[in-house]
Amino acid sequence: MATALSCAAAVALAVSAAAPATADERGAAYMLEVFGGVEKHGDTATSWARGATLECDPAGGDHPRAAQACDLIAEHGDIASVTANTDGVCTMEYRPVTVRVTGAEDYEETFGNACQLANAKGVIFDF
């Protein structure tokens, strides 16, 4: 009886080890959003927004440069800590863009313009 239980336990362990990982066991999943500030043009005002999903380990989602974005996050530990291009030069034009991240990390920050965002966060918000 003890041998049968040991064999059953070994088979159960082997089957669970071979089972595919669930989403929680794999990698991090992020919802990335970028919002453009309201711009006034005469009597009208416009704004814009875009979003993408990013999955890491393995890289995926609908982010067009998922592998590169995941590499940046892994290198810095989280999106908030990423500083991609500290030597980049941008115009002084003030057209604020706000980024928001939910999922594996909660993060929000506003940049003076899209160039400043690209210099700060690299390909993470390049979608």
DRENDO-1510 file (C-alpha; in Angstrom, 1 decimal, always signed):
<recs>
REC; n; res; u; v; w
REC; 1; MET; +0.0; +0.0; +0.0 .
REC; 2; ALA; +2.8; +2.4; +0.9 .
REC; 3; THR; +4.5; +1.6; -2.4 .
REC; 4; ALA; +1.3; +2.3; -4.4 .
REC; 5; LEU; +0.9; +5.7; -2.6 .
REC; 6; SER; +4.5; +6.6; -3.3 .
REC; 7; CYS; +4.1; +5.7; -7.0 .
REC; 8; ALA; +0.9; +7.7; -7.2 .
REC; 9; ALA; +2.6; +10.7; -5.5 .
REC; 10; ALA; +5.5; +10.5; -8.0 .
REC; 11; VAL; +3.1; +10.3; -11.0 .
REC; 12; ALA; +1.1; +13.3; -9.7 .
REC; 13; LEU; +4.4; +15.3; -9.1 .
REC; 14; ALA; +5.6; +14.5; -12.7 .
REC; 15; VAL; +2.3; +15.5; -14.2 .
REC; 16; SER; +2.1; +18.8; -12.3 .
REC; 17; ALA; +5.7; +19.6; -13.3 .
REC; 18; ALA; +4.9; +19.0; -17.0 .
REC; 19; ALA; +1.7; +21.1; -16.9 .
REC; 20; PRO; +1.9; +24.5; -18.7 .
REC; 21; ALA; +2.4; +27.5; -16.4 .
REC; 22; THR; -0.6; +29.6; -15.7 .
REC; 23; ALA; -0.6; +33.4; -16.5 .
REC; 24; ASP; +0.2; +34.1; -12.8 .
REC; 25; GLU; +3.2; +31.7; -12.9 .
REC; 26; ARG; +4.6; +33.0; -16.1 .
REC; 27; GLY; +5.6; +36.6; -16.3 .
REC; 28; ALA; +4.3; +40.1; -15.7 .
REC; 29; ALA; +1.4; +41.6; -17.6 .
REC; 30; TYR; +0.9; +45.4; -18.1 .
REC; 31; MET; -1.7; +47.6; -19.5 .
REC; 32; LEU; +0.1; +50.7; -20.9 .
REC; 33; GLU; -1.7; +53.9; -21.8 .
REC; 34; VAL; -0.6; +57.3; -23.1 .
REC; 35; PHE; -2.7; +60.4; -23.0 .
REC; 36; GLY; -2.1; +63.7; -24.8 .
REC; 37; GLY; -3.1; +66.9; -23.1 .
REC; 38; VAL; -6.0; +69.0; -24.3 .
REC; 39; GLU; -5.1; +71.3; -27.1 .
REC; 40; LYS; -7.2; +74.3; -28.1 .
REC; 41; HIS; -7.6; +75.2; -31.7 .
REC; 42; GLY; -9.9; +78.2; -31.9 .
REC; 43; ASP; -13.3; +77.2; -30.4 .
REC; 44; THR; -12.4; +73.5; -30.3 .
REC; 45; ALA; -10.3; +71.4; -27.9 .
REC; 46; THR; -8.9; +68.0; -28.7 .
REC; 47; SER; -7.0; +65.3; -26.9 .
REC; 48; TRP; -5.9; +61.8; -27.7 .
REC; 49; ALA; -5.2; +58.5; -26.0 .
REC; 50; ARG; -3.7; +55.1; -27.0 .
REC; 51; GLY; -3.0; +51.9; -25.3 .
REC; 52; ALA; -1.3; +48.5; -25.5 .
REC; 53; THR; -0.8; +45.4; -23.6 .
REC; 54; LEU; +2.6; +44.1; -22.7 .
REC; 55; GLU; +3.5; +40.7; -21.3 .
REC; 56; CYS; +7.0; +39.8; -20.2 .
REC; 57; ASP; +8.6; +36.4; -19.7 .
REC; 58; PRO; +7.8; +35.5; -22.4 .
REC; 59; ALA; +7.4; +38.8; -24.3 .
REC; 60; GLY; +4.0; +39.3; -25.9 .
REC; 61; GLY; +0.8; +41.2; -25.9 .
REC; 62; ASP; +0.0; +43.7; -28.7 .
REC; 63; HIS; +3.0; +45.9; -28.0 .
REC; 64; PRO; +4.9; +46.1; -31.3 .
REC; 65; ARG; +8.3; +46.0; -29.6 .
REC; 66; ALA; +7.5; +43.8; -26.6 .
REC; 67; ALA; +10.8; +42.1; -26.3 .
REC; 68; GLN; +12.7; +45.3; -26.2 .
REC; 69; ALA; +10.3; +46.9; -23.7 .
REC; 70; CYS; +10.5; +43.8; -21.5 .
REC; 71; ASP; +14.3; +43.9; -21.6 .
REC; 72; LEU; +14.3; +47.6; -20.5 .
REC; 73; ILE; +12.0; +46.7; -17.6 .
REC; 74; ALA; +14.1; +43.7; -16.5 .
REC; 75; GLU; +17.3; +45.8; -16.7 .
REC; 76; HIS; +15.9; +48.5; -14.4 .
REC; 77; GLY; +13.6; +46.5; -12.2 .
REC; 78; ASP; +10.4; +48.3; -13.0 .
REC; 79; ILE; +9.0; +50.9; -15.4 .
REC; 80; ALA; +9.2; +53.7; -12.9 .
REC; 81; SER; +13.0; +53.2; -12.7 .
REC; 82; VAL; +13.7; +53.1; -16.4 .
REC; 83; THR; +15.9; +55.9; -17.7 .
REC; 84; ALA; +16.5; +55.0; -21.3 .
REC; 85; ASN; +18.3; +58.0; -22.9 .
REC; 86; THR; +19.5; +60.6; -20.5 .
REC; 87; ASP; +21.6; +62.4; -23.2 .
REC; 88; GLY; +18.6; +63.0; -25.5 .
REC; 89; VAL; +17.8; +66.5; -26.7 .
REC; 90; CYS; +14.2; +67.7; -27.0 .
REC; 91; THR; +12.6; +71.1; -27.9 .
REC; 92; MET; +11.2; +73.2; -25.1 .
REC; 93; GLU; +7.7; +72.8; -26.6 .
REC; 94; TYR; +5.1; +72.1; -23.9 .
REC; 95; ARG; +2.6; +69.5; -25.1 .
REC; 96; PRO; +2.2; +67.3; -22.0 .
REC; 97; VAL; +1.7; +63.6; -22.3 .
REC; 98; THR; +0.7; +61.4; -19.4 .
REC; 99; VAL; +1.5; +57.7; -19.1 .
REC; 100; ARG; -0.3; +55.2; -17.0 .
REC; 101; VAL; +0.5; +51.6; -16.2 .
REC; 102; THR; -1.7; +49.1; -14.5 .
REC; 103; GLY; -1.3; +45.4; -13.9 .
REC; 104; ALA; +2.1; +44.1; -12.7 .
REC; 105; GLU; +3.0; +47.7; -11.7 .
REC; 106; ASP; +1.0; +50.8; -11.0 .
REC; 107; TYR; +2.7; +53.9; -12.3 .
REC; 108; GLU; +1.7; +57.3; -13.7 .
REC; 109; GLU; +3.8; +60.2; -14.8 .
REC; 110; THR; +3.4; +63.3; -17.0 .
REC; 111; PHE; +6.1; +64.5; -19.3 .
REC; 112; GLY; +6.5; +67.9; -21.0 .
REC; 113; ASN; +6.2; +66.4; -24.5 .
REC; 114; ALA; +6.4; +63.1; -26.4 .
REC; 115; CYS; +10.2; +63.6; -27.0 .
REC; 116; GLN; +10.8; +63.8; -23.2 .
REC; 117; LEU; +8.7; +60.6; -22.7 .
REC; 118; ALA; +10.7; +58.8; -25.4 .
REC; 119; ASN; +14.0; +59.8; -23.9 .
REC; 120; ALA; +12.9; +58.8; -20.4 .
REC; 121; LYS; +11.2; +55.5; -21.1 .
REC; 122; GLY; +12.6; +54.3; -24.5 .
REC; 123; VAL; +10.4; +51.8; -26.4 .
REC; 124; ILE; +8.1; +51.0; -23.4 .
REC; 125; PHE; +5.5; +53.6; -24.6 .
REC; 126; ASP; +6.4; +53.4; -28.3 .
REC; 127; PHE; +3.2; +52.0; -29.7 .
</recs>
